[in-house]
Amino acid sequence: MDIKHEAIKKRFDLISRHLSEQARRLFVAAEAKALGAGGASIVSEITGVSRAVIAAGIKELEGPSTRKNAKKGRGP
């Protein structure tokens, strides 16, 4: 395992138990996107999170924000 992979594993191990399912999905998706091509497979192997879950997270990251409290524009 190279140093980037070890760093991903350490970050995931430190934070995953504190995350909601959605936040966990978005975290692994962001790590996969940062790695580029093949990132989902690598992150899946490192974290044990399925590639399907990572792919769903990537779709969420690339789609519009669905946060209920997200503001569409600046108010007065």
HTML snippet that shows the backbone in 3Dmol.js (N, CA, C, O; Angstrom):
<script src="https://3Dmol.org/build/3Dmol-min.js"></script>
<div id="view" style="width:600px;height:400px;position:relative"></div>
<script>
const pdb = `
ATOM      1  N   MET A   1       0.861  -1.177   0.000  1.00  0.00           N
ATOM      2  CA  MET A   1       0.000   0.000   0.000  1.00  0.00           C
ATOM      3  C   MET A   1       0.905   1.236   0.000  1.00  0.00           C
ATOM      4  O   MET A   1       1.818   1.352   0.817  1.00  0.00           O
ATOM      5  N   ASP A   2       0.637   2.150  -0.924  1.00  0.00           N
ATOM      6  CA  ASP A   2       1.481   3.345  -0.965  1.00  0.00           C
ATOM      7  C   ASP A   2       0.993   4.385   0.047  1.00  0.00           C
ATOM      8  O   ASP A   2      -0.030   4.202   0.707  1.00  0.00           O
ATOM      9  N   ILE A   3       1.733   5.454   0.149  1.00  0.00           N
ATOM     10  CA  ILE A   3       1.453   6.458   1.184  1.00  0.00           C
ATOM     11  C   ILE A   3       0.082   7.113   1.017  1.00  0.00           C
ATOM     12  O   ILE A   3      -0.578   7.416   2.011  1.00  0.00           O
ATOM     13  N   LYS A   4      -0.364   7.340  -0.240  1.00  0.00           N
ATOM     14  CA  LYS A   4      -1.701   7.924  -0.456  1.00  0.00           C
ATOM     15  C   LYS A   4      -2.777   6.989   0.069  1.00  0.00           C
ATOM     16  O   LYS A   4      -3.735   7.427   0.707  1.00  0.00           O
ATOM     17  N   HIS A   5      -2.616   5.697  -0.200  1.00  0.00           N
ATOM     18  CA  HIS A   5      -3.607   4.714   0.237  1.00  0.00           C
ATOM     19  C   HIS A   5      -3.620   4.601   1.757  1.00  0.00           C
ATOM     20  O   HIS A   5      -4.682   4.459   2.365  1.00  0.00           O
ATOM     21  N   GLU A   6      -2.447   4.664   2.365  1.00  0.00           N
ATOM     22  CA  GLU A   6      -2.376   4.615   3.828  1.00  0.00           C
ATOM     23  C   GLU A   6      -3.057   5.841   4.433  1.00  0.00           C
ATOM     24  O   GLU A   6      -3.717   5.744   5.467  1.00  0.00           O
ATOM     25  N   ALA A   7      -2.893   6.988   3.787  1.00  0.00           N
ATOM     26  CA  ALA A   7      -3.524   8.221   4.290  1.00  0.00           C
ATOM     27  C   ALA A   7      -5.047   8.124   4.205  1.00  0.00           C
ATOM     28  O   ALA A   7      -5.749   8.546   5.123  1.00  0.00           O
ATOM     29  N   ILE A   8      -5.554   7.572   3.109  1.00  0.00           N
ATOM     30  CA  ILE A   8      -7.003   7.391   2.960  1.00  0.00           C
ATOM     31  C   ILE A   8      -7.519   6.473   4.059  1.00  0.00           C
ATOM     32  O   ILE A   8      -8.527   6.770   4.700  1.00  0.00           O
ATOM     33  N   LYS A   9      -6.828   5.358   4.276  1.00  0.00           N
ATOM     34  CA  LYS A   9      -7.256   4.403   5.300  1.00  0.00           C
ATOM     35  C   LYS A   9      -7.264   5.057   6.681  1.00  0.00           C
ATOM     36  O   LYS A   9      -8.202   4.873   7.456  1.00  0.00           O
ATOM     37  N   LYS A  10      -6.222   5.815   6.981  1.00  0.00           N
ATOM     38  CA  LYS A  10      -6.149   6.463   8.292  1.00  0.00           C
ATOM     39  C   LYS A  10      -7.285   7.464   8.470  1.00  0.00           C
ATOM     40  O   LYS A  10      -7.937   7.476   9.515  1.00  0.00           O
ATOM     41  N   ARG A  11      -7.535   8.317   7.452  1.00  0.00           N
ATOM     42  CA  ARG A  11      -8.636   9.288   7.543  1.00  0.00           C
ATOM     43  C   ARG A  11      -9.974   8.571   7.735  1.00  0.00           C
ATOM     44  O   ARG A  11     -10.777   8.956   8.585  1.00  0.00           O
ATOM     45  N   PHE A  12     -10.203   7.521   6.933  1.00  0.00           N
ATOM     46  CA  PHE A  12     -11.463   6.788   7.020  1.00  0.00           C
ATOM     47  C   PHE A  12     -11.626   6.157   8.397  1.00  0.00           C
ATOM     48  O   PHE A  12     -12.693   6.249   9.004  1.00  0.00           O
ATOM     49  N   ASP A  13     -10.562   5.513   8.890  1.00  0.00           N
ATOM     50  CA  ASP A  13     -10.633   4.863  10.200  1.00  0.00           C
ATOM     51  C   ASP A  13     -10.895   5.864  11.319  1.00  0.00           C
ATOM     52  O   ASP A  13     -11.606   5.556  12.276  1.00  0.00           O
ATOM     53  N   LEU A  14     -10.328   7.050  11.202  1.00  0.00           N
ATOM     54  CA  LEU A  14     -10.500   8.065  12.242  1.00  0.00           C
ATOM     55  C   LEU A  14     -11.902   8.659  12.265  1.00  0.00           C
ATOM     56  O   LEU A  14     -12.436   8.941  13.338  1.00  0.00           O
ATOM     57  N   ILE A  15     -12.496   8.851  11.110  1.00  0.00           N
ATOM     58  CA  ILE A  15     -13.744   9.625  11.055  1.00  0.00           C
ATOM     59  C   ILE A  15     -14.996   8.804  10.799  1.00  0.00           C
ATOM     60  O   ILE A  15     -16.087   9.250  11.154  1.00  0.00           O
ATOM     61  N   SER A  16     -14.892   7.643  10.211  1.00  0.00           N
ATOM     62  CA  SER A  16     -16.077   6.925   9.730  1.00  0.00           C
ATOM     63  C   SER A  16     -17.124   6.659  10.811  1.00  0.00           C
ATOM     64  O   SER A  16     -18.321   6.711  10.528  1.00  0.00           O
ATOM     65  N   ARG A  17     -16.704   6.379  12.021  1.00  0.00           N
ATOM     66  CA  ARG A  17     -17.693   6.067  13.071  1.00  0.00           C
ATOM     67  C   ARG A  17     -18.471   7.295  13.522  1.00  0.00           C
ATOM     68  O   ARG A  17     -19.486   7.175  14.208  1.00  0.00           O
ATOM     69  N   HIS A  18     -17.999   8.468  13.140  1.00  0.00           N
ATOM     70  CA  HIS A  18     -18.673   9.705  13.515  1.00  0.00           C
ATOM     71  C   HIS A  18     -19.609  10.227  12.429  1.00  0.00           C
ATOM     72  O   HIS A  18     -20.316  11.213  12.636  1.00  0.00           O
ATOM     73  N   LEU A  19     -19.616   9.569  11.278  1.00  0.00           N
ATOM     74  CA  LEU A  19     -20.364  10.064  10.130  1.00  0.00           C
ATOM     75  C   LEU A  19     -21.714   9.377   9.974  1.00  0.00           C
ATOM     76  O   LEU A  19     -21.876   8.206  10.317  1.00  0.00           O
ATOM     77  N   SER A  20     -22.668  10.119   9.458  1.00  0.00           N
ATOM     78  CA  SER A  20     -23.940   9.525   9.056  1.00  0.00           C
ATOM     79  C   SER A  20     -23.680   8.702   7.798  1.00  0.00           C
ATOM     80  O   SER A  20     -22.603   8.791   7.207  1.00  0.00           O
ATOM     81  N   GLU A  21     -24.639   7.922   7.397  1.00  0.00           N
ATOM     82  CA  GLU A  21     -24.483   7.115   6.186  1.00  0.00           C
ATOM     83  C   GLU A  21     -24.226   8.009   4.966  1.00  0.00           C
ATOM     84  O   GLU A  21     -23.370   7.695   4.139  1.00  0.00           O
ATOM     85  N   GLN A  22     -24.952   9.106   4.853  1.00  0.00           N
ATOM     86  CA  GLN A  22     -24.752  10.003   3.720  1.00  0.00           C
ATOM     87  C   GLN A  22     -23.364  10.636   3.763  1.00  0.00           C
ATOM     88  O   GLN A  22     -22.679  10.698   2.742  1.00  0.00           O
ATOM     89  N   ALA A  23     -22.949  11.102   4.927  1.00  0.00           N
ATOM     90  CA  ALA A  23     -21.637  11.733   5.046  1.00  0.00           C
ATOM     91  C   ALA A  23     -20.521  10.725   4.742  1.00  0.00           C
ATOM     92  O   ALA A  23     -19.519  11.073   4.117  1.00  0.00           O
ATOM     93  N   ARG A  24     -20.697   9.504   5.178  1.00  0.00           N
ATOM     94  CA  ARG A  24     -19.721   8.446   4.890  1.00  0.00           C
ATOM     95  C   ARG A  24     -19.639   8.200   3.387  1.00  0.00           C
ATOM     96  O   ARG A  24     -18.550   8.067   2.828  1.00  0.00           O
ATOM     97  N   ARG A  25     -20.792   8.141   2.745  1.00  0.00           N
ATOM     98  CA  ARG A  25     -20.861   7.932   1.292  1.00  0.00           C
ATOM     99  C   ARG A  25     -20.169   9.068   0.548  1.00  0.00           C
ATOM    100  O   ARG A  25     -19.424   8.830  -0.403  1.00  0.00           O
ATOM    101  N   LEU A  26     -20.416  10.303   0.982  1.00  0.00           N
ATOM    102  CA  LEU A  26     -19.794  11.457   0.339  1.00  0.00           C
ATOM    103  C   LEU A  26     -18.289  11.509   0.590  1.00  0.00           C
ATOM    104  O   LEU A  26     -17.523  11.909  -0.286  1.00  0.00           O
ATOM    105  N   PHE A  27     -17.875  11.109   1.768  1.00  0.00           N
ATOM    106  CA  PHE A  27     -16.442  11.081   2.091  1.00  0.00           C
ATOM    107  C   PHE A  27     -15.698  10.116   1.175  1.00  0.00           C
ATOM    108  O   PHE A  27     -14.689  10.485   0.575  1.00  0.00           O
ATOM    109  N   VAL A  28     -16.190   8.884   1.064  1.00  0.00           N
ATOM    110  CA  VAL A  28     -15.484   7.912   0.211  1.00  0.00           C
ATOM    111  C   VAL A  28     -15.565   8.316  -1.252  1.00  0.00           C
ATOM    112  O   VAL A  28     -14.635   8.057  -2.015  1.00  0.00           O
ATOM    113  N   ALA A  29     -16.662   8.946  -1.656  1.00  0.00           N
ATOM    114  CA  ALA A  29     -16.798   9.411  -3.039  1.00  0.00           C
ATOM    115  C   ALA A  29     -15.773  10.502  -3.335  1.00  0.00           C
ATOM    116  O   ALA A  29     -15.157  10.505  -4.401  1.00  0.00           O
ATOM    117  N   ALA A  30     -15.592  11.423  -2.399  1.00  0.00           N
ATOM    118  CA  ALA A  30     -14.617  12.494  -2.587  1.00  0.00           C
ATOM    119  C   ALA A  30     -13.200  11.930  -2.678  1.00  0.00           C
ATOM    120  O   ALA A  30     -12.397  12.391  -3.489  1.00  0.00           O
ATOM    121  N   GLU A  31     -12.901  10.950  -1.862  1.00  0.00           N
ATOM    122  CA  GLU A  31     -11.580  10.317  -1.924  1.00  0.00           C
ATOM    123  C   GLU A  31     -11.384   9.631  -3.275  1.00  0.00           C
ATOM    124  O   GLU A  31     -10.312   9.720  -3.873  1.00  0.00           O
ATOM    125  N   ALA A  32     -12.422   8.950  -3.750  1.00  0.00           N
ATOM    126  CA  ALA A  32     -12.332   8.251  -5.036  1.00  0.00           C
ATOM    127  C   ALA A  32     -12.125   9.246  -6.178  1.00  0.00           C
ATOM    128  O   ALA A  32     -11.294   9.022  -7.058  1.00  0.00           O
ATOM    129  N   LYS A  33     -12.880  10.337  -6.162  1.00  0.00           N
ATOM    130  CA  LYS A  33     -12.732  11.355  -7.212  1.00  0.00           C
ATOM    131  C   LYS A  33     -11.349  11.984  -7.170  1.00  0.00           C
ATOM    132  O   LYS A  33     -10.780  12.287  -8.219  1.00  0.00           O
ATOM    133  N   ALA A  34     -10.803  12.185  -5.990  1.00  0.00           N
ATOM    134  CA  ALA A  34      -9.475  12.779  -5.867  1.00  0.00           C
ATOM    135  C   ALA A  34      -8.404  11.879  -6.477  1.00  0.00           C
ATOM    136  O   ALA A  34      -7.392  12.370  -6.979  1.00  0.00           O
ATOM    137  N   LEU A  35      -8.619  10.573  -6.436  1.00  0.00           N
ATOM    138  CA  LEU A  35      -7.656   9.637  -7.016  1.00  0.00           C
ATOM    139  C   LEU A  35      -7.763   9.560  -8.533  1.00  0.00           C
ATOM    140  O   LEU A  35      -6.798   9.199  -9.206  1.00  0.00           O
ATOM    141  N   GLY A  36      -8.917   9.894  -9.069  1.00  0.00           N
ATOM    142  CA  GLY A  36      -9.100   9.836 -10.518  1.00  0.00           C
ATOM    143  C   GLY A  36      -9.511   8.448 -10.989  1.00  0.00           C
ATOM    144  O   GLY A  36     -10.166   7.701 -10.263  1.00  0.00           O
ATOM    145  N   ALA A  37      -9.115   8.110 -12.228  1.00  0.00           N
ATOM    146  CA  ALA A  37      -9.513   6.832 -12.836  1.00  0.00           C
ATOM    147  C   ALA A  37      -9.136   5.667 -11.936  1.00  0.00           C
ATOM    148  O   ALA A  37      -7.999   5.564 -11.476  1.00  0.00           O
ATOM    149  N   GLY A  38     -10.102   4.791 -11.690  1.00  0.00           N
ATOM    150  CA  GLY A  38      -9.877   3.628 -10.832  1.00  0.00           C
ATOM    151  C   GLY A  38      -9.988   3.935  -9.352  1.00  0.00           C
ATOM    152  O   GLY A  38      -9.809   3.051  -8.514  1.00  0.00           O
ATOM    153  N   GLY A  39     -10.284   5.189  -9.026  1.00  0.00           N
ATOM    154  CA  GLY A  39     -10.343   5.590  -7.624  1.00  0.00           C
ATOM    155  C   GLY A  39     -11.387   4.858  -6.814  1.00  0.00           C
ATOM    156  O   GLY A  39     -11.154   4.529  -5.650  1.00  0.00           O
ATOM    157  N   ALA A  40     -12.549   4.594  -7.421  1.00  0.00           N
ATOM    158  CA  ALA A  40     -13.617   3.894  -6.685  1.00  0.00           C
ATOM    159  C   ALA A  40     -13.169   2.499  -6.280  1.00  0.00           C
ATOM    160  O   ALA A  40     -13.439   2.063  -5.161  1.00  0.00           O
ATOM    161  N   SER A  41     -12.493   1.802  -7.167  1.00  0.00           N
ATOM    162  CA  SER A  41     -12.007   0.453  -6.856  1.00  0.00           C
ATOM    163  C   SER A  41     -10.970   0.495  -5.741  1.00  0.00           C
ATOM    164  O   SER A  41     -10.985  -0.339  -4.836  1.00  0.00           O
ATOM    165  N   ILE A  42     -10.077   1.464  -5.815  1.00  0.00           N
ATOM    166  CA  ILE A  42      -9.027   1.589  -4.801  1.00  0.00           C
ATOM    167  C   ILE A  42      -9.630   1.911  -3.440  1.00  0.00           C
ATOM    168  O   ILE A  42      -9.285   1.281  -2.440  1.00  0.00           O
ATOM    169  N   VAL A  43     -10.532   2.892  -3.401  1.00  0.00           N
ATOM    170  CA  VAL A  43     -11.150   3.297  -2.132  1.00  0.00           C
ATOM    171  C   VAL A  43     -12.002   2.159  -1.570  1.00  0.00           C
ATOM    172  O   VAL A  43     -12.043   1.949  -0.358  1.00  0.00           O
ATOM    173  N   SER A  44     -12.674   1.436  -2.445  1.00  0.00           N
ATOM    174  CA  SER A  44     -13.463   0.295  -1.997  1.00  0.00           C
ATOM    175  C   SER A  44     -12.579  -0.755  -1.329  1.00  0.00           C
ATOM    176  O   SER A  44     -12.924  -1.292  -0.276  1.00  0.00           O
ATOM    177  N   GLU A  45     -11.458  -1.037  -1.941  1.00  0.00           N
ATOM    178  CA  GLU A  45     -10.526  -2.030  -1.384  1.00  0.00           C
ATOM    179  C   GLU A  45      -9.972  -1.570  -0.038  1.00  0.00           C
ATOM    180  O   GLU A  45      -9.837  -2.369   0.888  1.00  0.00           O
ATOM    181  N   ILE A  46      -9.652  -0.281   0.068  1.00  0.00           N
ATOM    182  CA  ILE A  46      -9.055   0.265   1.292  1.00  0.00           C
ATOM    183  C   ILE A  46     -10.062   0.316   2.438  1.00  0.00           C
ATOM    184  O   ILE A  46      -9.733  -0.026   3.574  1.00  0.00           O
ATOM    185  N   THR A  47     -11.300   0.746   2.137  1.00  0.00           N
ATOM    186  CA  THR A  47     -12.284   1.022   3.193  1.00  0.00           C
ATOM    187  C   THR A  47     -13.289  -0.093   3.422  1.00  0.00           C
ATOM    188  O   THR A  47     -13.897  -0.175   4.489  1.00  0.00           O
ATOM    189  N   GLY A  48     -13.464  -0.950   2.427  1.00  0.00           N
ATOM    190  CA  GLY A  48     -14.489  -1.984   2.531  1.00  0.00           C
ATOM    191  C   GLY A  48     -15.865  -1.505   2.111  1.00  0.00           C
ATOM    192  O   GLY A  48     -16.831  -2.265   2.178  1.00  0.00           O
ATOM    193  N   VAL A  49     -15.969  -0.259   1.680  1.00  0.00           N
ATOM    194  CA  VAL A  49     -17.234   0.287   1.192  1.00  0.00           C
ATOM    195  C   VAL A  49     -17.388  -0.158  -0.266  1.00  0.00           C
ATOM    196  O   VAL A  49     -16.436  -0.079  -1.043  1.00  0.00           O
ATOM    197  N   SER A  50     -18.573  -0.622  -0.632  1.00  0.00           N
ATOM    198  CA  SER A  50     -18.766  -1.144  -1.982  1.00  0.00           C
ATOM    199  C   SER A  50     -18.623  -0.059  -3.047  1.00  0.00           C
ATOM    200  O   SER A  50     -18.853   1.122  -2.790  1.00  0.00           O
ATOM    201  N   ARG A  51     -18.238  -0.489  -4.241  1.00  0.00           N
ATOM    202  CA  ARG A  51     -18.124   0.451  -5.357  1.00  0.00           C
ATOM    203  C   ARG A  51     -19.480   1.047  -5.698  1.00  0.00           C
ATOM    204  O   ARG A  51     -19.550   2.188  -6.155  1.00  0.00           O
ATOM    205  N   ALA A  52     -20.558   0.301  -5.486  1.00  0.00           N
ATOM    206  CA  ALA A  52     -21.903   0.823  -5.752  1.00  0.00           C
ATOM    207  C   ALA A  52     -22.215   1.997  -4.828  1.00  0.00           C
ATOM    208  O   ALA A  52     -22.794   2.993  -5.262  1.00  0.00           O
ATOM    209  N   VAL A  53     -21.836   1.884  -3.572  1.00  0.00           N
ATOM    210  CA  VAL A  53     -22.058   2.971  -2.613  1.00  0.00           C
ATOM    211  C   VAL A  53     -21.201   4.177  -2.991  1.00  0.00           C
ATOM    212  O   VAL A  53     -21.661   5.316  -2.919  1.00  0.00           O
ATOM    213  N   ILE A  54     -19.966   3.927  -3.391  1.00  0.00           N
ATOM    214  CA  ILE A  54     -19.081   5.008  -3.801  1.00  0.00           C
ATOM    215  C   ILE A  54     -19.636   5.693  -5.054  1.00  0.00           C
ATOM    216  O   ILE A  54     -19.619   6.920  -5.149  1.00  0.00           O
ATOM    217  N   ALA A  55     -20.121   4.911  -6.002  1.00  0.00           N
ATOM    218  CA  ALA A  55     -20.712   5.478  -7.229  1.00  0.00           C
ATOM    219  C   ALA A  55     -21.927   6.340  -6.894  1.00  0.00           C
ATOM    220  O   ALA A  55     -22.117   7.403  -7.486  1.00  0.00           O
ATOM    221  N   ALA A  56     -22.744   5.888  -5.952  1.00  0.00           N
ATOM    222  CA  ALA A  56     -23.908   6.680  -5.532  1.00  0.00           C
ATOM    223  C   ALA A  56     -23.446   8.000  -4.911  1.00  0.00           C
ATOM    224  O   ALA A  56     -24.054   9.044  -5.145  1.00  0.00           O
ATOM    225  N   GLY A  57     -22.381   7.951  -4.127  1.00  0.00           N
ATOM    226  CA  GLY A  57     -21.832   9.166  -3.526  1.00  0.00           C
ATOM    227  C   GLY A  57     -21.295  10.124  -4.566  1.00  0.00           C
ATOM    228  O   GLY A  57     -21.450  11.338  -4.438  1.00  0.00           O
ATOM    229  N   ILE A  58     -20.664   9.585  -5.594  1.00  0.00           N
ATOM    230  CA  ILE A  58     -20.140  10.428  -6.672  1.00  0.00           C
ATOM    231  C   ILE A  58     -21.297  11.130  -7.386  1.00  0.00           C
ATOM    232  O   ILE A  58     -21.197  12.313  -7.714  1.00  0.00           O
ATOM    233  N   LYS A  59     -22.386  10.412  -7.626  1.00  0.00           N
ATOM    234  CA  LYS A  59     -23.560  11.033  -8.250  1.00  0.00           C
ATOM    235  C   LYS A  59     -24.077  12.172  -7.380  1.00  0.00           C
ATOM    236  O   LYS A  59     -24.453  13.227  -7.891  1.00  0.00           O
ATOM    237  N   GLU A  60     -24.094  11.958  -6.066  1.00  0.00           N
ATOM    238  CA  GLU A  60     -24.547  13.011  -5.156  1.00  0.00           C
ATOM    239  C   GLU A  60     -23.612  14.212  -5.204  1.00  0.00           C
ATOM    240  O   GLU A  60     -24.070  15.354  -5.214  1.00  0.00           O
ATOM    241  N   LEU A  61     -22.307  13.963  -5.235  1.00  0.00           N
ATOM    242  CA  LEU A  61     -21.338  15.056  -5.283  1.00  0.00           C
ATOM    243  C   LEU A  61     -21.465  15.870  -6.565  1.00  0.00           C
ATOM    244  O   LEU A  61     -21.313  17.091  -6.554  1.00  0.00           O
ATOM    245  N   GLU A  62     -21.742  15.191  -7.653  1.00  0.00           N
ATOM    246  CA  GLU A  62     -21.808  15.856  -8.952  1.00  0.00           C
ATOM    247  C   GLU A  62     -23.157  16.495  -9.232  1.00  0.00           C
ATOM    248  O   GLU A  62     -23.275  17.338 -10.122  1.00  0.00           O
ATOM    249  N   GLY A  63     -24.176  16.100  -8.476  1.00  0.00           N
ATOM    250  CA  GLY A  63     -25.516  16.643  -8.680  1.00  0.00           C
ATOM    251  C   GLY A  63     -25.717  17.927  -7.900  1.00  0.00           C
ATOM    252  O   GLY A  63     -24.827  18.383  -7.183  1.00  0.00           O
ATOM    253  N   PRO A  64     -26.900  18.503  -8.051  1.00  0.00           N
ATOM    254  CA  PRO A  64     -27.202  19.726  -7.305  1.00  0.00           C
ATOM    255  C   PRO A  64     -27.309  19.434  -5.807  1.00  0.00           C
ATOM    256  O   PRO A  64     -27.625  18.315  -5.405  1.00  0.00           O
ATOM    257  N   SER A  65     -27.050  20.424  -5.014  1.00  0.00           N
ATOM    258  CA  SER A  65     -27.148  20.274  -3.567  1.00  0.00           C
ATOM    259  C   SER A  65     -28.594  19.997  -3.190  1.00  0.00           C
ATOM    260  O   SER A  65     -29.512  20.625  -3.719  1.00  0.00           O
ATOM    261  N   THR A  66     -28.794  19.068  -2.285  1.00  0.00           N
ATOM    262  CA  THR A  66     -30.146  18.751  -1.818  1.00  0.00           C
ATOM    263  C   THR A  66     -30.313  19.102  -0.343  1.00  0.00           C
ATOM    264  O   THR A  66     -31.299  18.712   0.282  1.00  0.00           O
ATOM    265  N   ARG A  67     -29.366  19.828   0.206  1.00  0.00           N
ATOM    266  CA  ARG A  67     -29.481  20.224   1.607  1.00  0.00           C
ATOM    267  C   ARG A  67     -30.719  21.064   1.806  1.00  0.00           C
ATOM    268  O   ARG A  67     -30.951  22.023   1.070  1.00  0.00           O
ATOM    269  N   LYS A  68     -31.499  20.718   2.778  1.00  0.00           N
ATOM    270  CA  LYS A  68     -32.743  21.433   3.038  1.00  0.00           C
ATOM    271  C   LYS A  68     -32.497  22.880   3.438  1.00  0.00           C
ATOM    272  O   LYS A  68     -33.321  23.753   3.165  1.00  0.00           O
ATOM    273  N   ASN A  69     -31.367  23.132   4.084  1.00  0.00           N
ATOM    274  CA  ASN A  69     -31.086  24.476   4.564  1.00  0.00           C
ATOM    275  C   ASN A  69     -30.210  25.281   3.613  1.00  0.00           C
ATOM    276  O   ASN A  69     -29.835  26.410   3.928  1.00  0.00           O
ATOM    277  N   ALA A  70     -29.881  24.722   2.459  1.00  0.00           N
ATOM    278  CA  ALA A  70     -29.032  25.446   1.497  1.00  0.00           C
ATOM    279  C   ALA A  70     -29.806  26.630   0.939  1.00  0.00           C
ATOM    280  O   ALA A  70     -30.964  26.494   0.545  1.00  0.00           O
ATOM    281  N   LYS A  71     -29.174  27.770   0.908  1.00  0.00           N
ATOM    282  CA  LYS A  71     -29.835  28.963   0.389  1.00  0.00           C
ATOM    283  C   LYS A  71     -29.529  29.106  -1.090  1.00  0.00           C
ATOM    284  O   LYS A  71     -28.405  28.860  -1.528  1.00  0.00           O
ATOM    285  N   LYS A  72     -30.531  29.502  -1.857  1.00  0.00           N
ATOM    286  CA  LYS A  72     -30.372  29.646  -3.303  1.00  0.00           C
ATOM    287  C   LYS A  72     -29.696  30.953  -3.647  1.00  0.00           C
ATOM    288  O   LYS A  72     -29.074  31.049  -4.705  1.00  0.00           O
ATOM    289  N   GLY A  73     -29.785  31.926  -2.835  1.00  0.00           N
ATOM    290  CA  GLY A  73     -29.191  33.230  -3.101  1.00  0.00           C
ATOM    291  C   GLY A  73     -29.021  33.982  -1.815  1.00  0.00           C
ATOM    292  O   GLY A  73     -29.450  33.536  -0.751  1.00  0.00           O
ATOM    293  N   ARG A  74     -28.404  35.105  -1.918  1.00  0.00           N
ATOM    294  CA  ARG A  74     -28.202  35.920  -0.720  1.00  0.00           C
ATOM    295  C   ARG A  74     -29.474  36.688  -0.415  1.00  0.00           C
ATOM    296  O   ARG A  74     -30.079  37.292  -1.301  1.00  0.00           O
ATOM    297  N   GLY A  75     -29.852  36.658   0.785  1.00  0.00           N
ATOM    298  CA  GLY A  75     -31.053  37.392   1.208  1.00  0.00           C
ATOM    299  C   GLY A  75     -30.699  38.745   1.794  1.00  0.00           C
ATOM    300  O   GLY A  75     -29.528  39.119   1.864  1.00  0.00           O
ATOM    301  N   PRO A  76     -31.698  39.457   2.204  1.00  0.00           N
ATOM    302  CA  PRO A  76     -31.458  40.787   2.805  1.00  0.00           C
ATOM    303  C   PRO A  76     -30.724  40.698   4.111  1.00  0.00           C
ATOM    304  O   PRO A  76     -30.449  41.723   4.735  1.00  0.00           O
TER     305      PRO A  76
END
`;
const viewer = $3Dmol.createViewer("view");
viewer.addModel(pdb, "pdb");
viewer.setStyle({}, {cartoon: {color: "spectrum"}});
viewer.zoomTo();
viewer.render();
</script>
